[in-house]
Amino acid sequence: MTVSAITSLMEVDDLSIHYRQDRKTLKALDGVSLEWKPGEVLGLVGESGCGKSTLARTMLGLEEPVSGSVLLEGQAVTNRSTRSALRRKVQMIFQDPYQTLNPRQRVYEIVTEPLKVQGVEKKLHQGRVEKALGEVGLEPERYLDRYPHQLSGGQRQRVAIAAALVLEPEGLICDEPVSMLDASVRSQILTVLLDLQKSRDLSLIFITHDLSLAWSLCDRIAVMYLGRIVETGSAVDVIEKPQHPYTEALVTAAPVPVAGGGGRRELLKGELPDPSNIPSGCPFHPRCPKRFEPCDEIVPQLVSAGASGQSAACLLRGRPGEESADA
Amino acid sequence: MRNVLEIRDLRVSHRGKDIVSGIDLNLARGESLGLAGESGCGKTTTALAVMKLLPEGFRQEGSIALAPEGSDEPIRIDRRTEAGMRVVRWRHVSMVFQGAMNSLDPVKKIGFQLEEVINLHEGRSSGARQRVEELLDLVGLTAAVARRYPHQLSGGQKQRVMIALALACGPSVVIADEPTTALDVVMQAQVLQLLERLREELGLALVLISHDLGVMAETCDRIAIMYAGRIVETGPMDLVISDPQHPYTKHLLESLPVIGGERGLAPPIPGGPPAPGDPPEGCAFRPRCPYSDEICFQPPDLAEAGPDRLAACHFSPWSKWPVLSDASKGANP
């Protein structure tokens, strides 16, 4: 980074997304603030429906927030020109490489498309496409003329990454990029992404429901529940010493590939409540094993808890004398 | 027969190519066996052969014997005709199909779909409704679910309905093909706990098919790892994961992120598994194996690699894994 004044690649501030549904309001995001630093690998973790994909889509300007702001390098993304800058600087890849690639386009056309959209000079296309394919480990001469159906799942995901990289973005948001892939292909794709992060100083966001993946890849993570961030901090701190009972439950649920497995463990009961009918007080209280008197009334705010830089939205935290609640 | 299911020298071929071959598997009563491997390795094909549900054009050979509780003579599935299989399937062995939760009929209520199965296989209509309630209760759903349509259920709830369907006729063996793959971690853990509880309560024997060794470690007593249509390693779960005896197993384990374990990624093995029916000559894993040598051009036998353990590797038992230099990592693309 040459410009030292910029401390964040992107930032969202008090972001809310509400949908109207059958005269009810569905709060997909509710007052989310988050910082994504340059070169950082940030994990967004939570169950299906917690709002992690909505947050990513909003950061890219694909959803219109009802309140709050999205900042790119300190500048609010509000009009067409800032939005266009955003698209050049931040790209996204999705979970299912079988659905994201146009089956009628060849690899060359797929990877060239973003260049056309951004009006990059035509004579530069071939070189940029070949470079991007090379970076994801696909030899251009073998793959340029293939159609998606001629590629394996892992190769398709590589093409999707190449198409995201061709504009040489500074940030890449990966929405469950490997959850549909097999074990050996999975580690290949993750290695490609982490190598790019190092070689290009690319900032990454990993959206995943799997805390063990976040553990091995992320510098920092944000745990989401029902449209809110309930805990954030360094990946090691949050996973080793979770400060929110929900994070603790996610850690417990992660599969343990050692003899005997997780043993007899207490699992979270029930499922994520209907987001159009969020429980009062702390949204997690109906499923929380540690709830107490005021949890159904007071909405907890994110406060510093645990290690430095770690914070949690739980009434058990941030009050002196009550920190011994860890099991 | 001591085991509830015994498979001997199973071979499945398609257009003259072996998709799966030389499969020997035993399943003891009440045991859970994991069948692991990547897409195209033959795990689902093996399961479908046991159900005799392979699509047209596939040929299966080898013996498959099923000995449900209280039967005098084992049922030889391989000798059964389609009509004969109809009284075996679902009553003695049933299967939760991969992605099956999306195959519930979207315009029929859950209760109707469960009743339909019961009536079809048990041929009785009175009591079916009560059986539906029992089944839903068994898999941890409320009776109200019977009145709902599939779109009103979450993924986890639908998967529970599919498990209820598999249990509808009281089988001794249930084969679950990737039952948790589409679910997130919390639901996944809940469904695994459910299968574990059912195994204990009903004395079921379970075959769990997955590509995720983490999932298996928690639920299975024994594991068989498949690669390119063959079993490459088998043994008790805890021994296999603590001390793998095949380079492929070792690689699968290393690629698994573990909380509290080392952060970062293990070096990936290049390439992908071979196309079904088209394995490379000799050991099928040779082209991707960082430890391969001249001898690996000869096909290895599945041989003893320790007490109650088998591995198909010329170098097993491995007492110590050689340290790989950077140059040799992925040297055989």
Interface residues (C-beta under 8 A of the other chain):
Chain A: E47 S48 S152 G153 G154 D182 A183 S184 V185 R186 S187 Q188 L190 T191 L194 H209 D210 L211 S212 L213 W215 S216 L217 A235 V236 I239 E240 A249 L250 V251 T252 A253 A254 P255 V256 P257 V258 A259 G260 G261 G262 L267 L268 E271
Chain B: E38 S39 S154 G155 G156 Q157 D184 V185 V186 M187 Q188 A189 Q190 Q193 H211 D212 L213 G214 V215 A217 E218 T219 M237 D238 L239 I241 S242 H251 L252 L253 S255 L256 P257 V258 I259 G260 G261 E262 R263 G264 L265 A266 P267 P268 I269 P270 G272 P273 R288
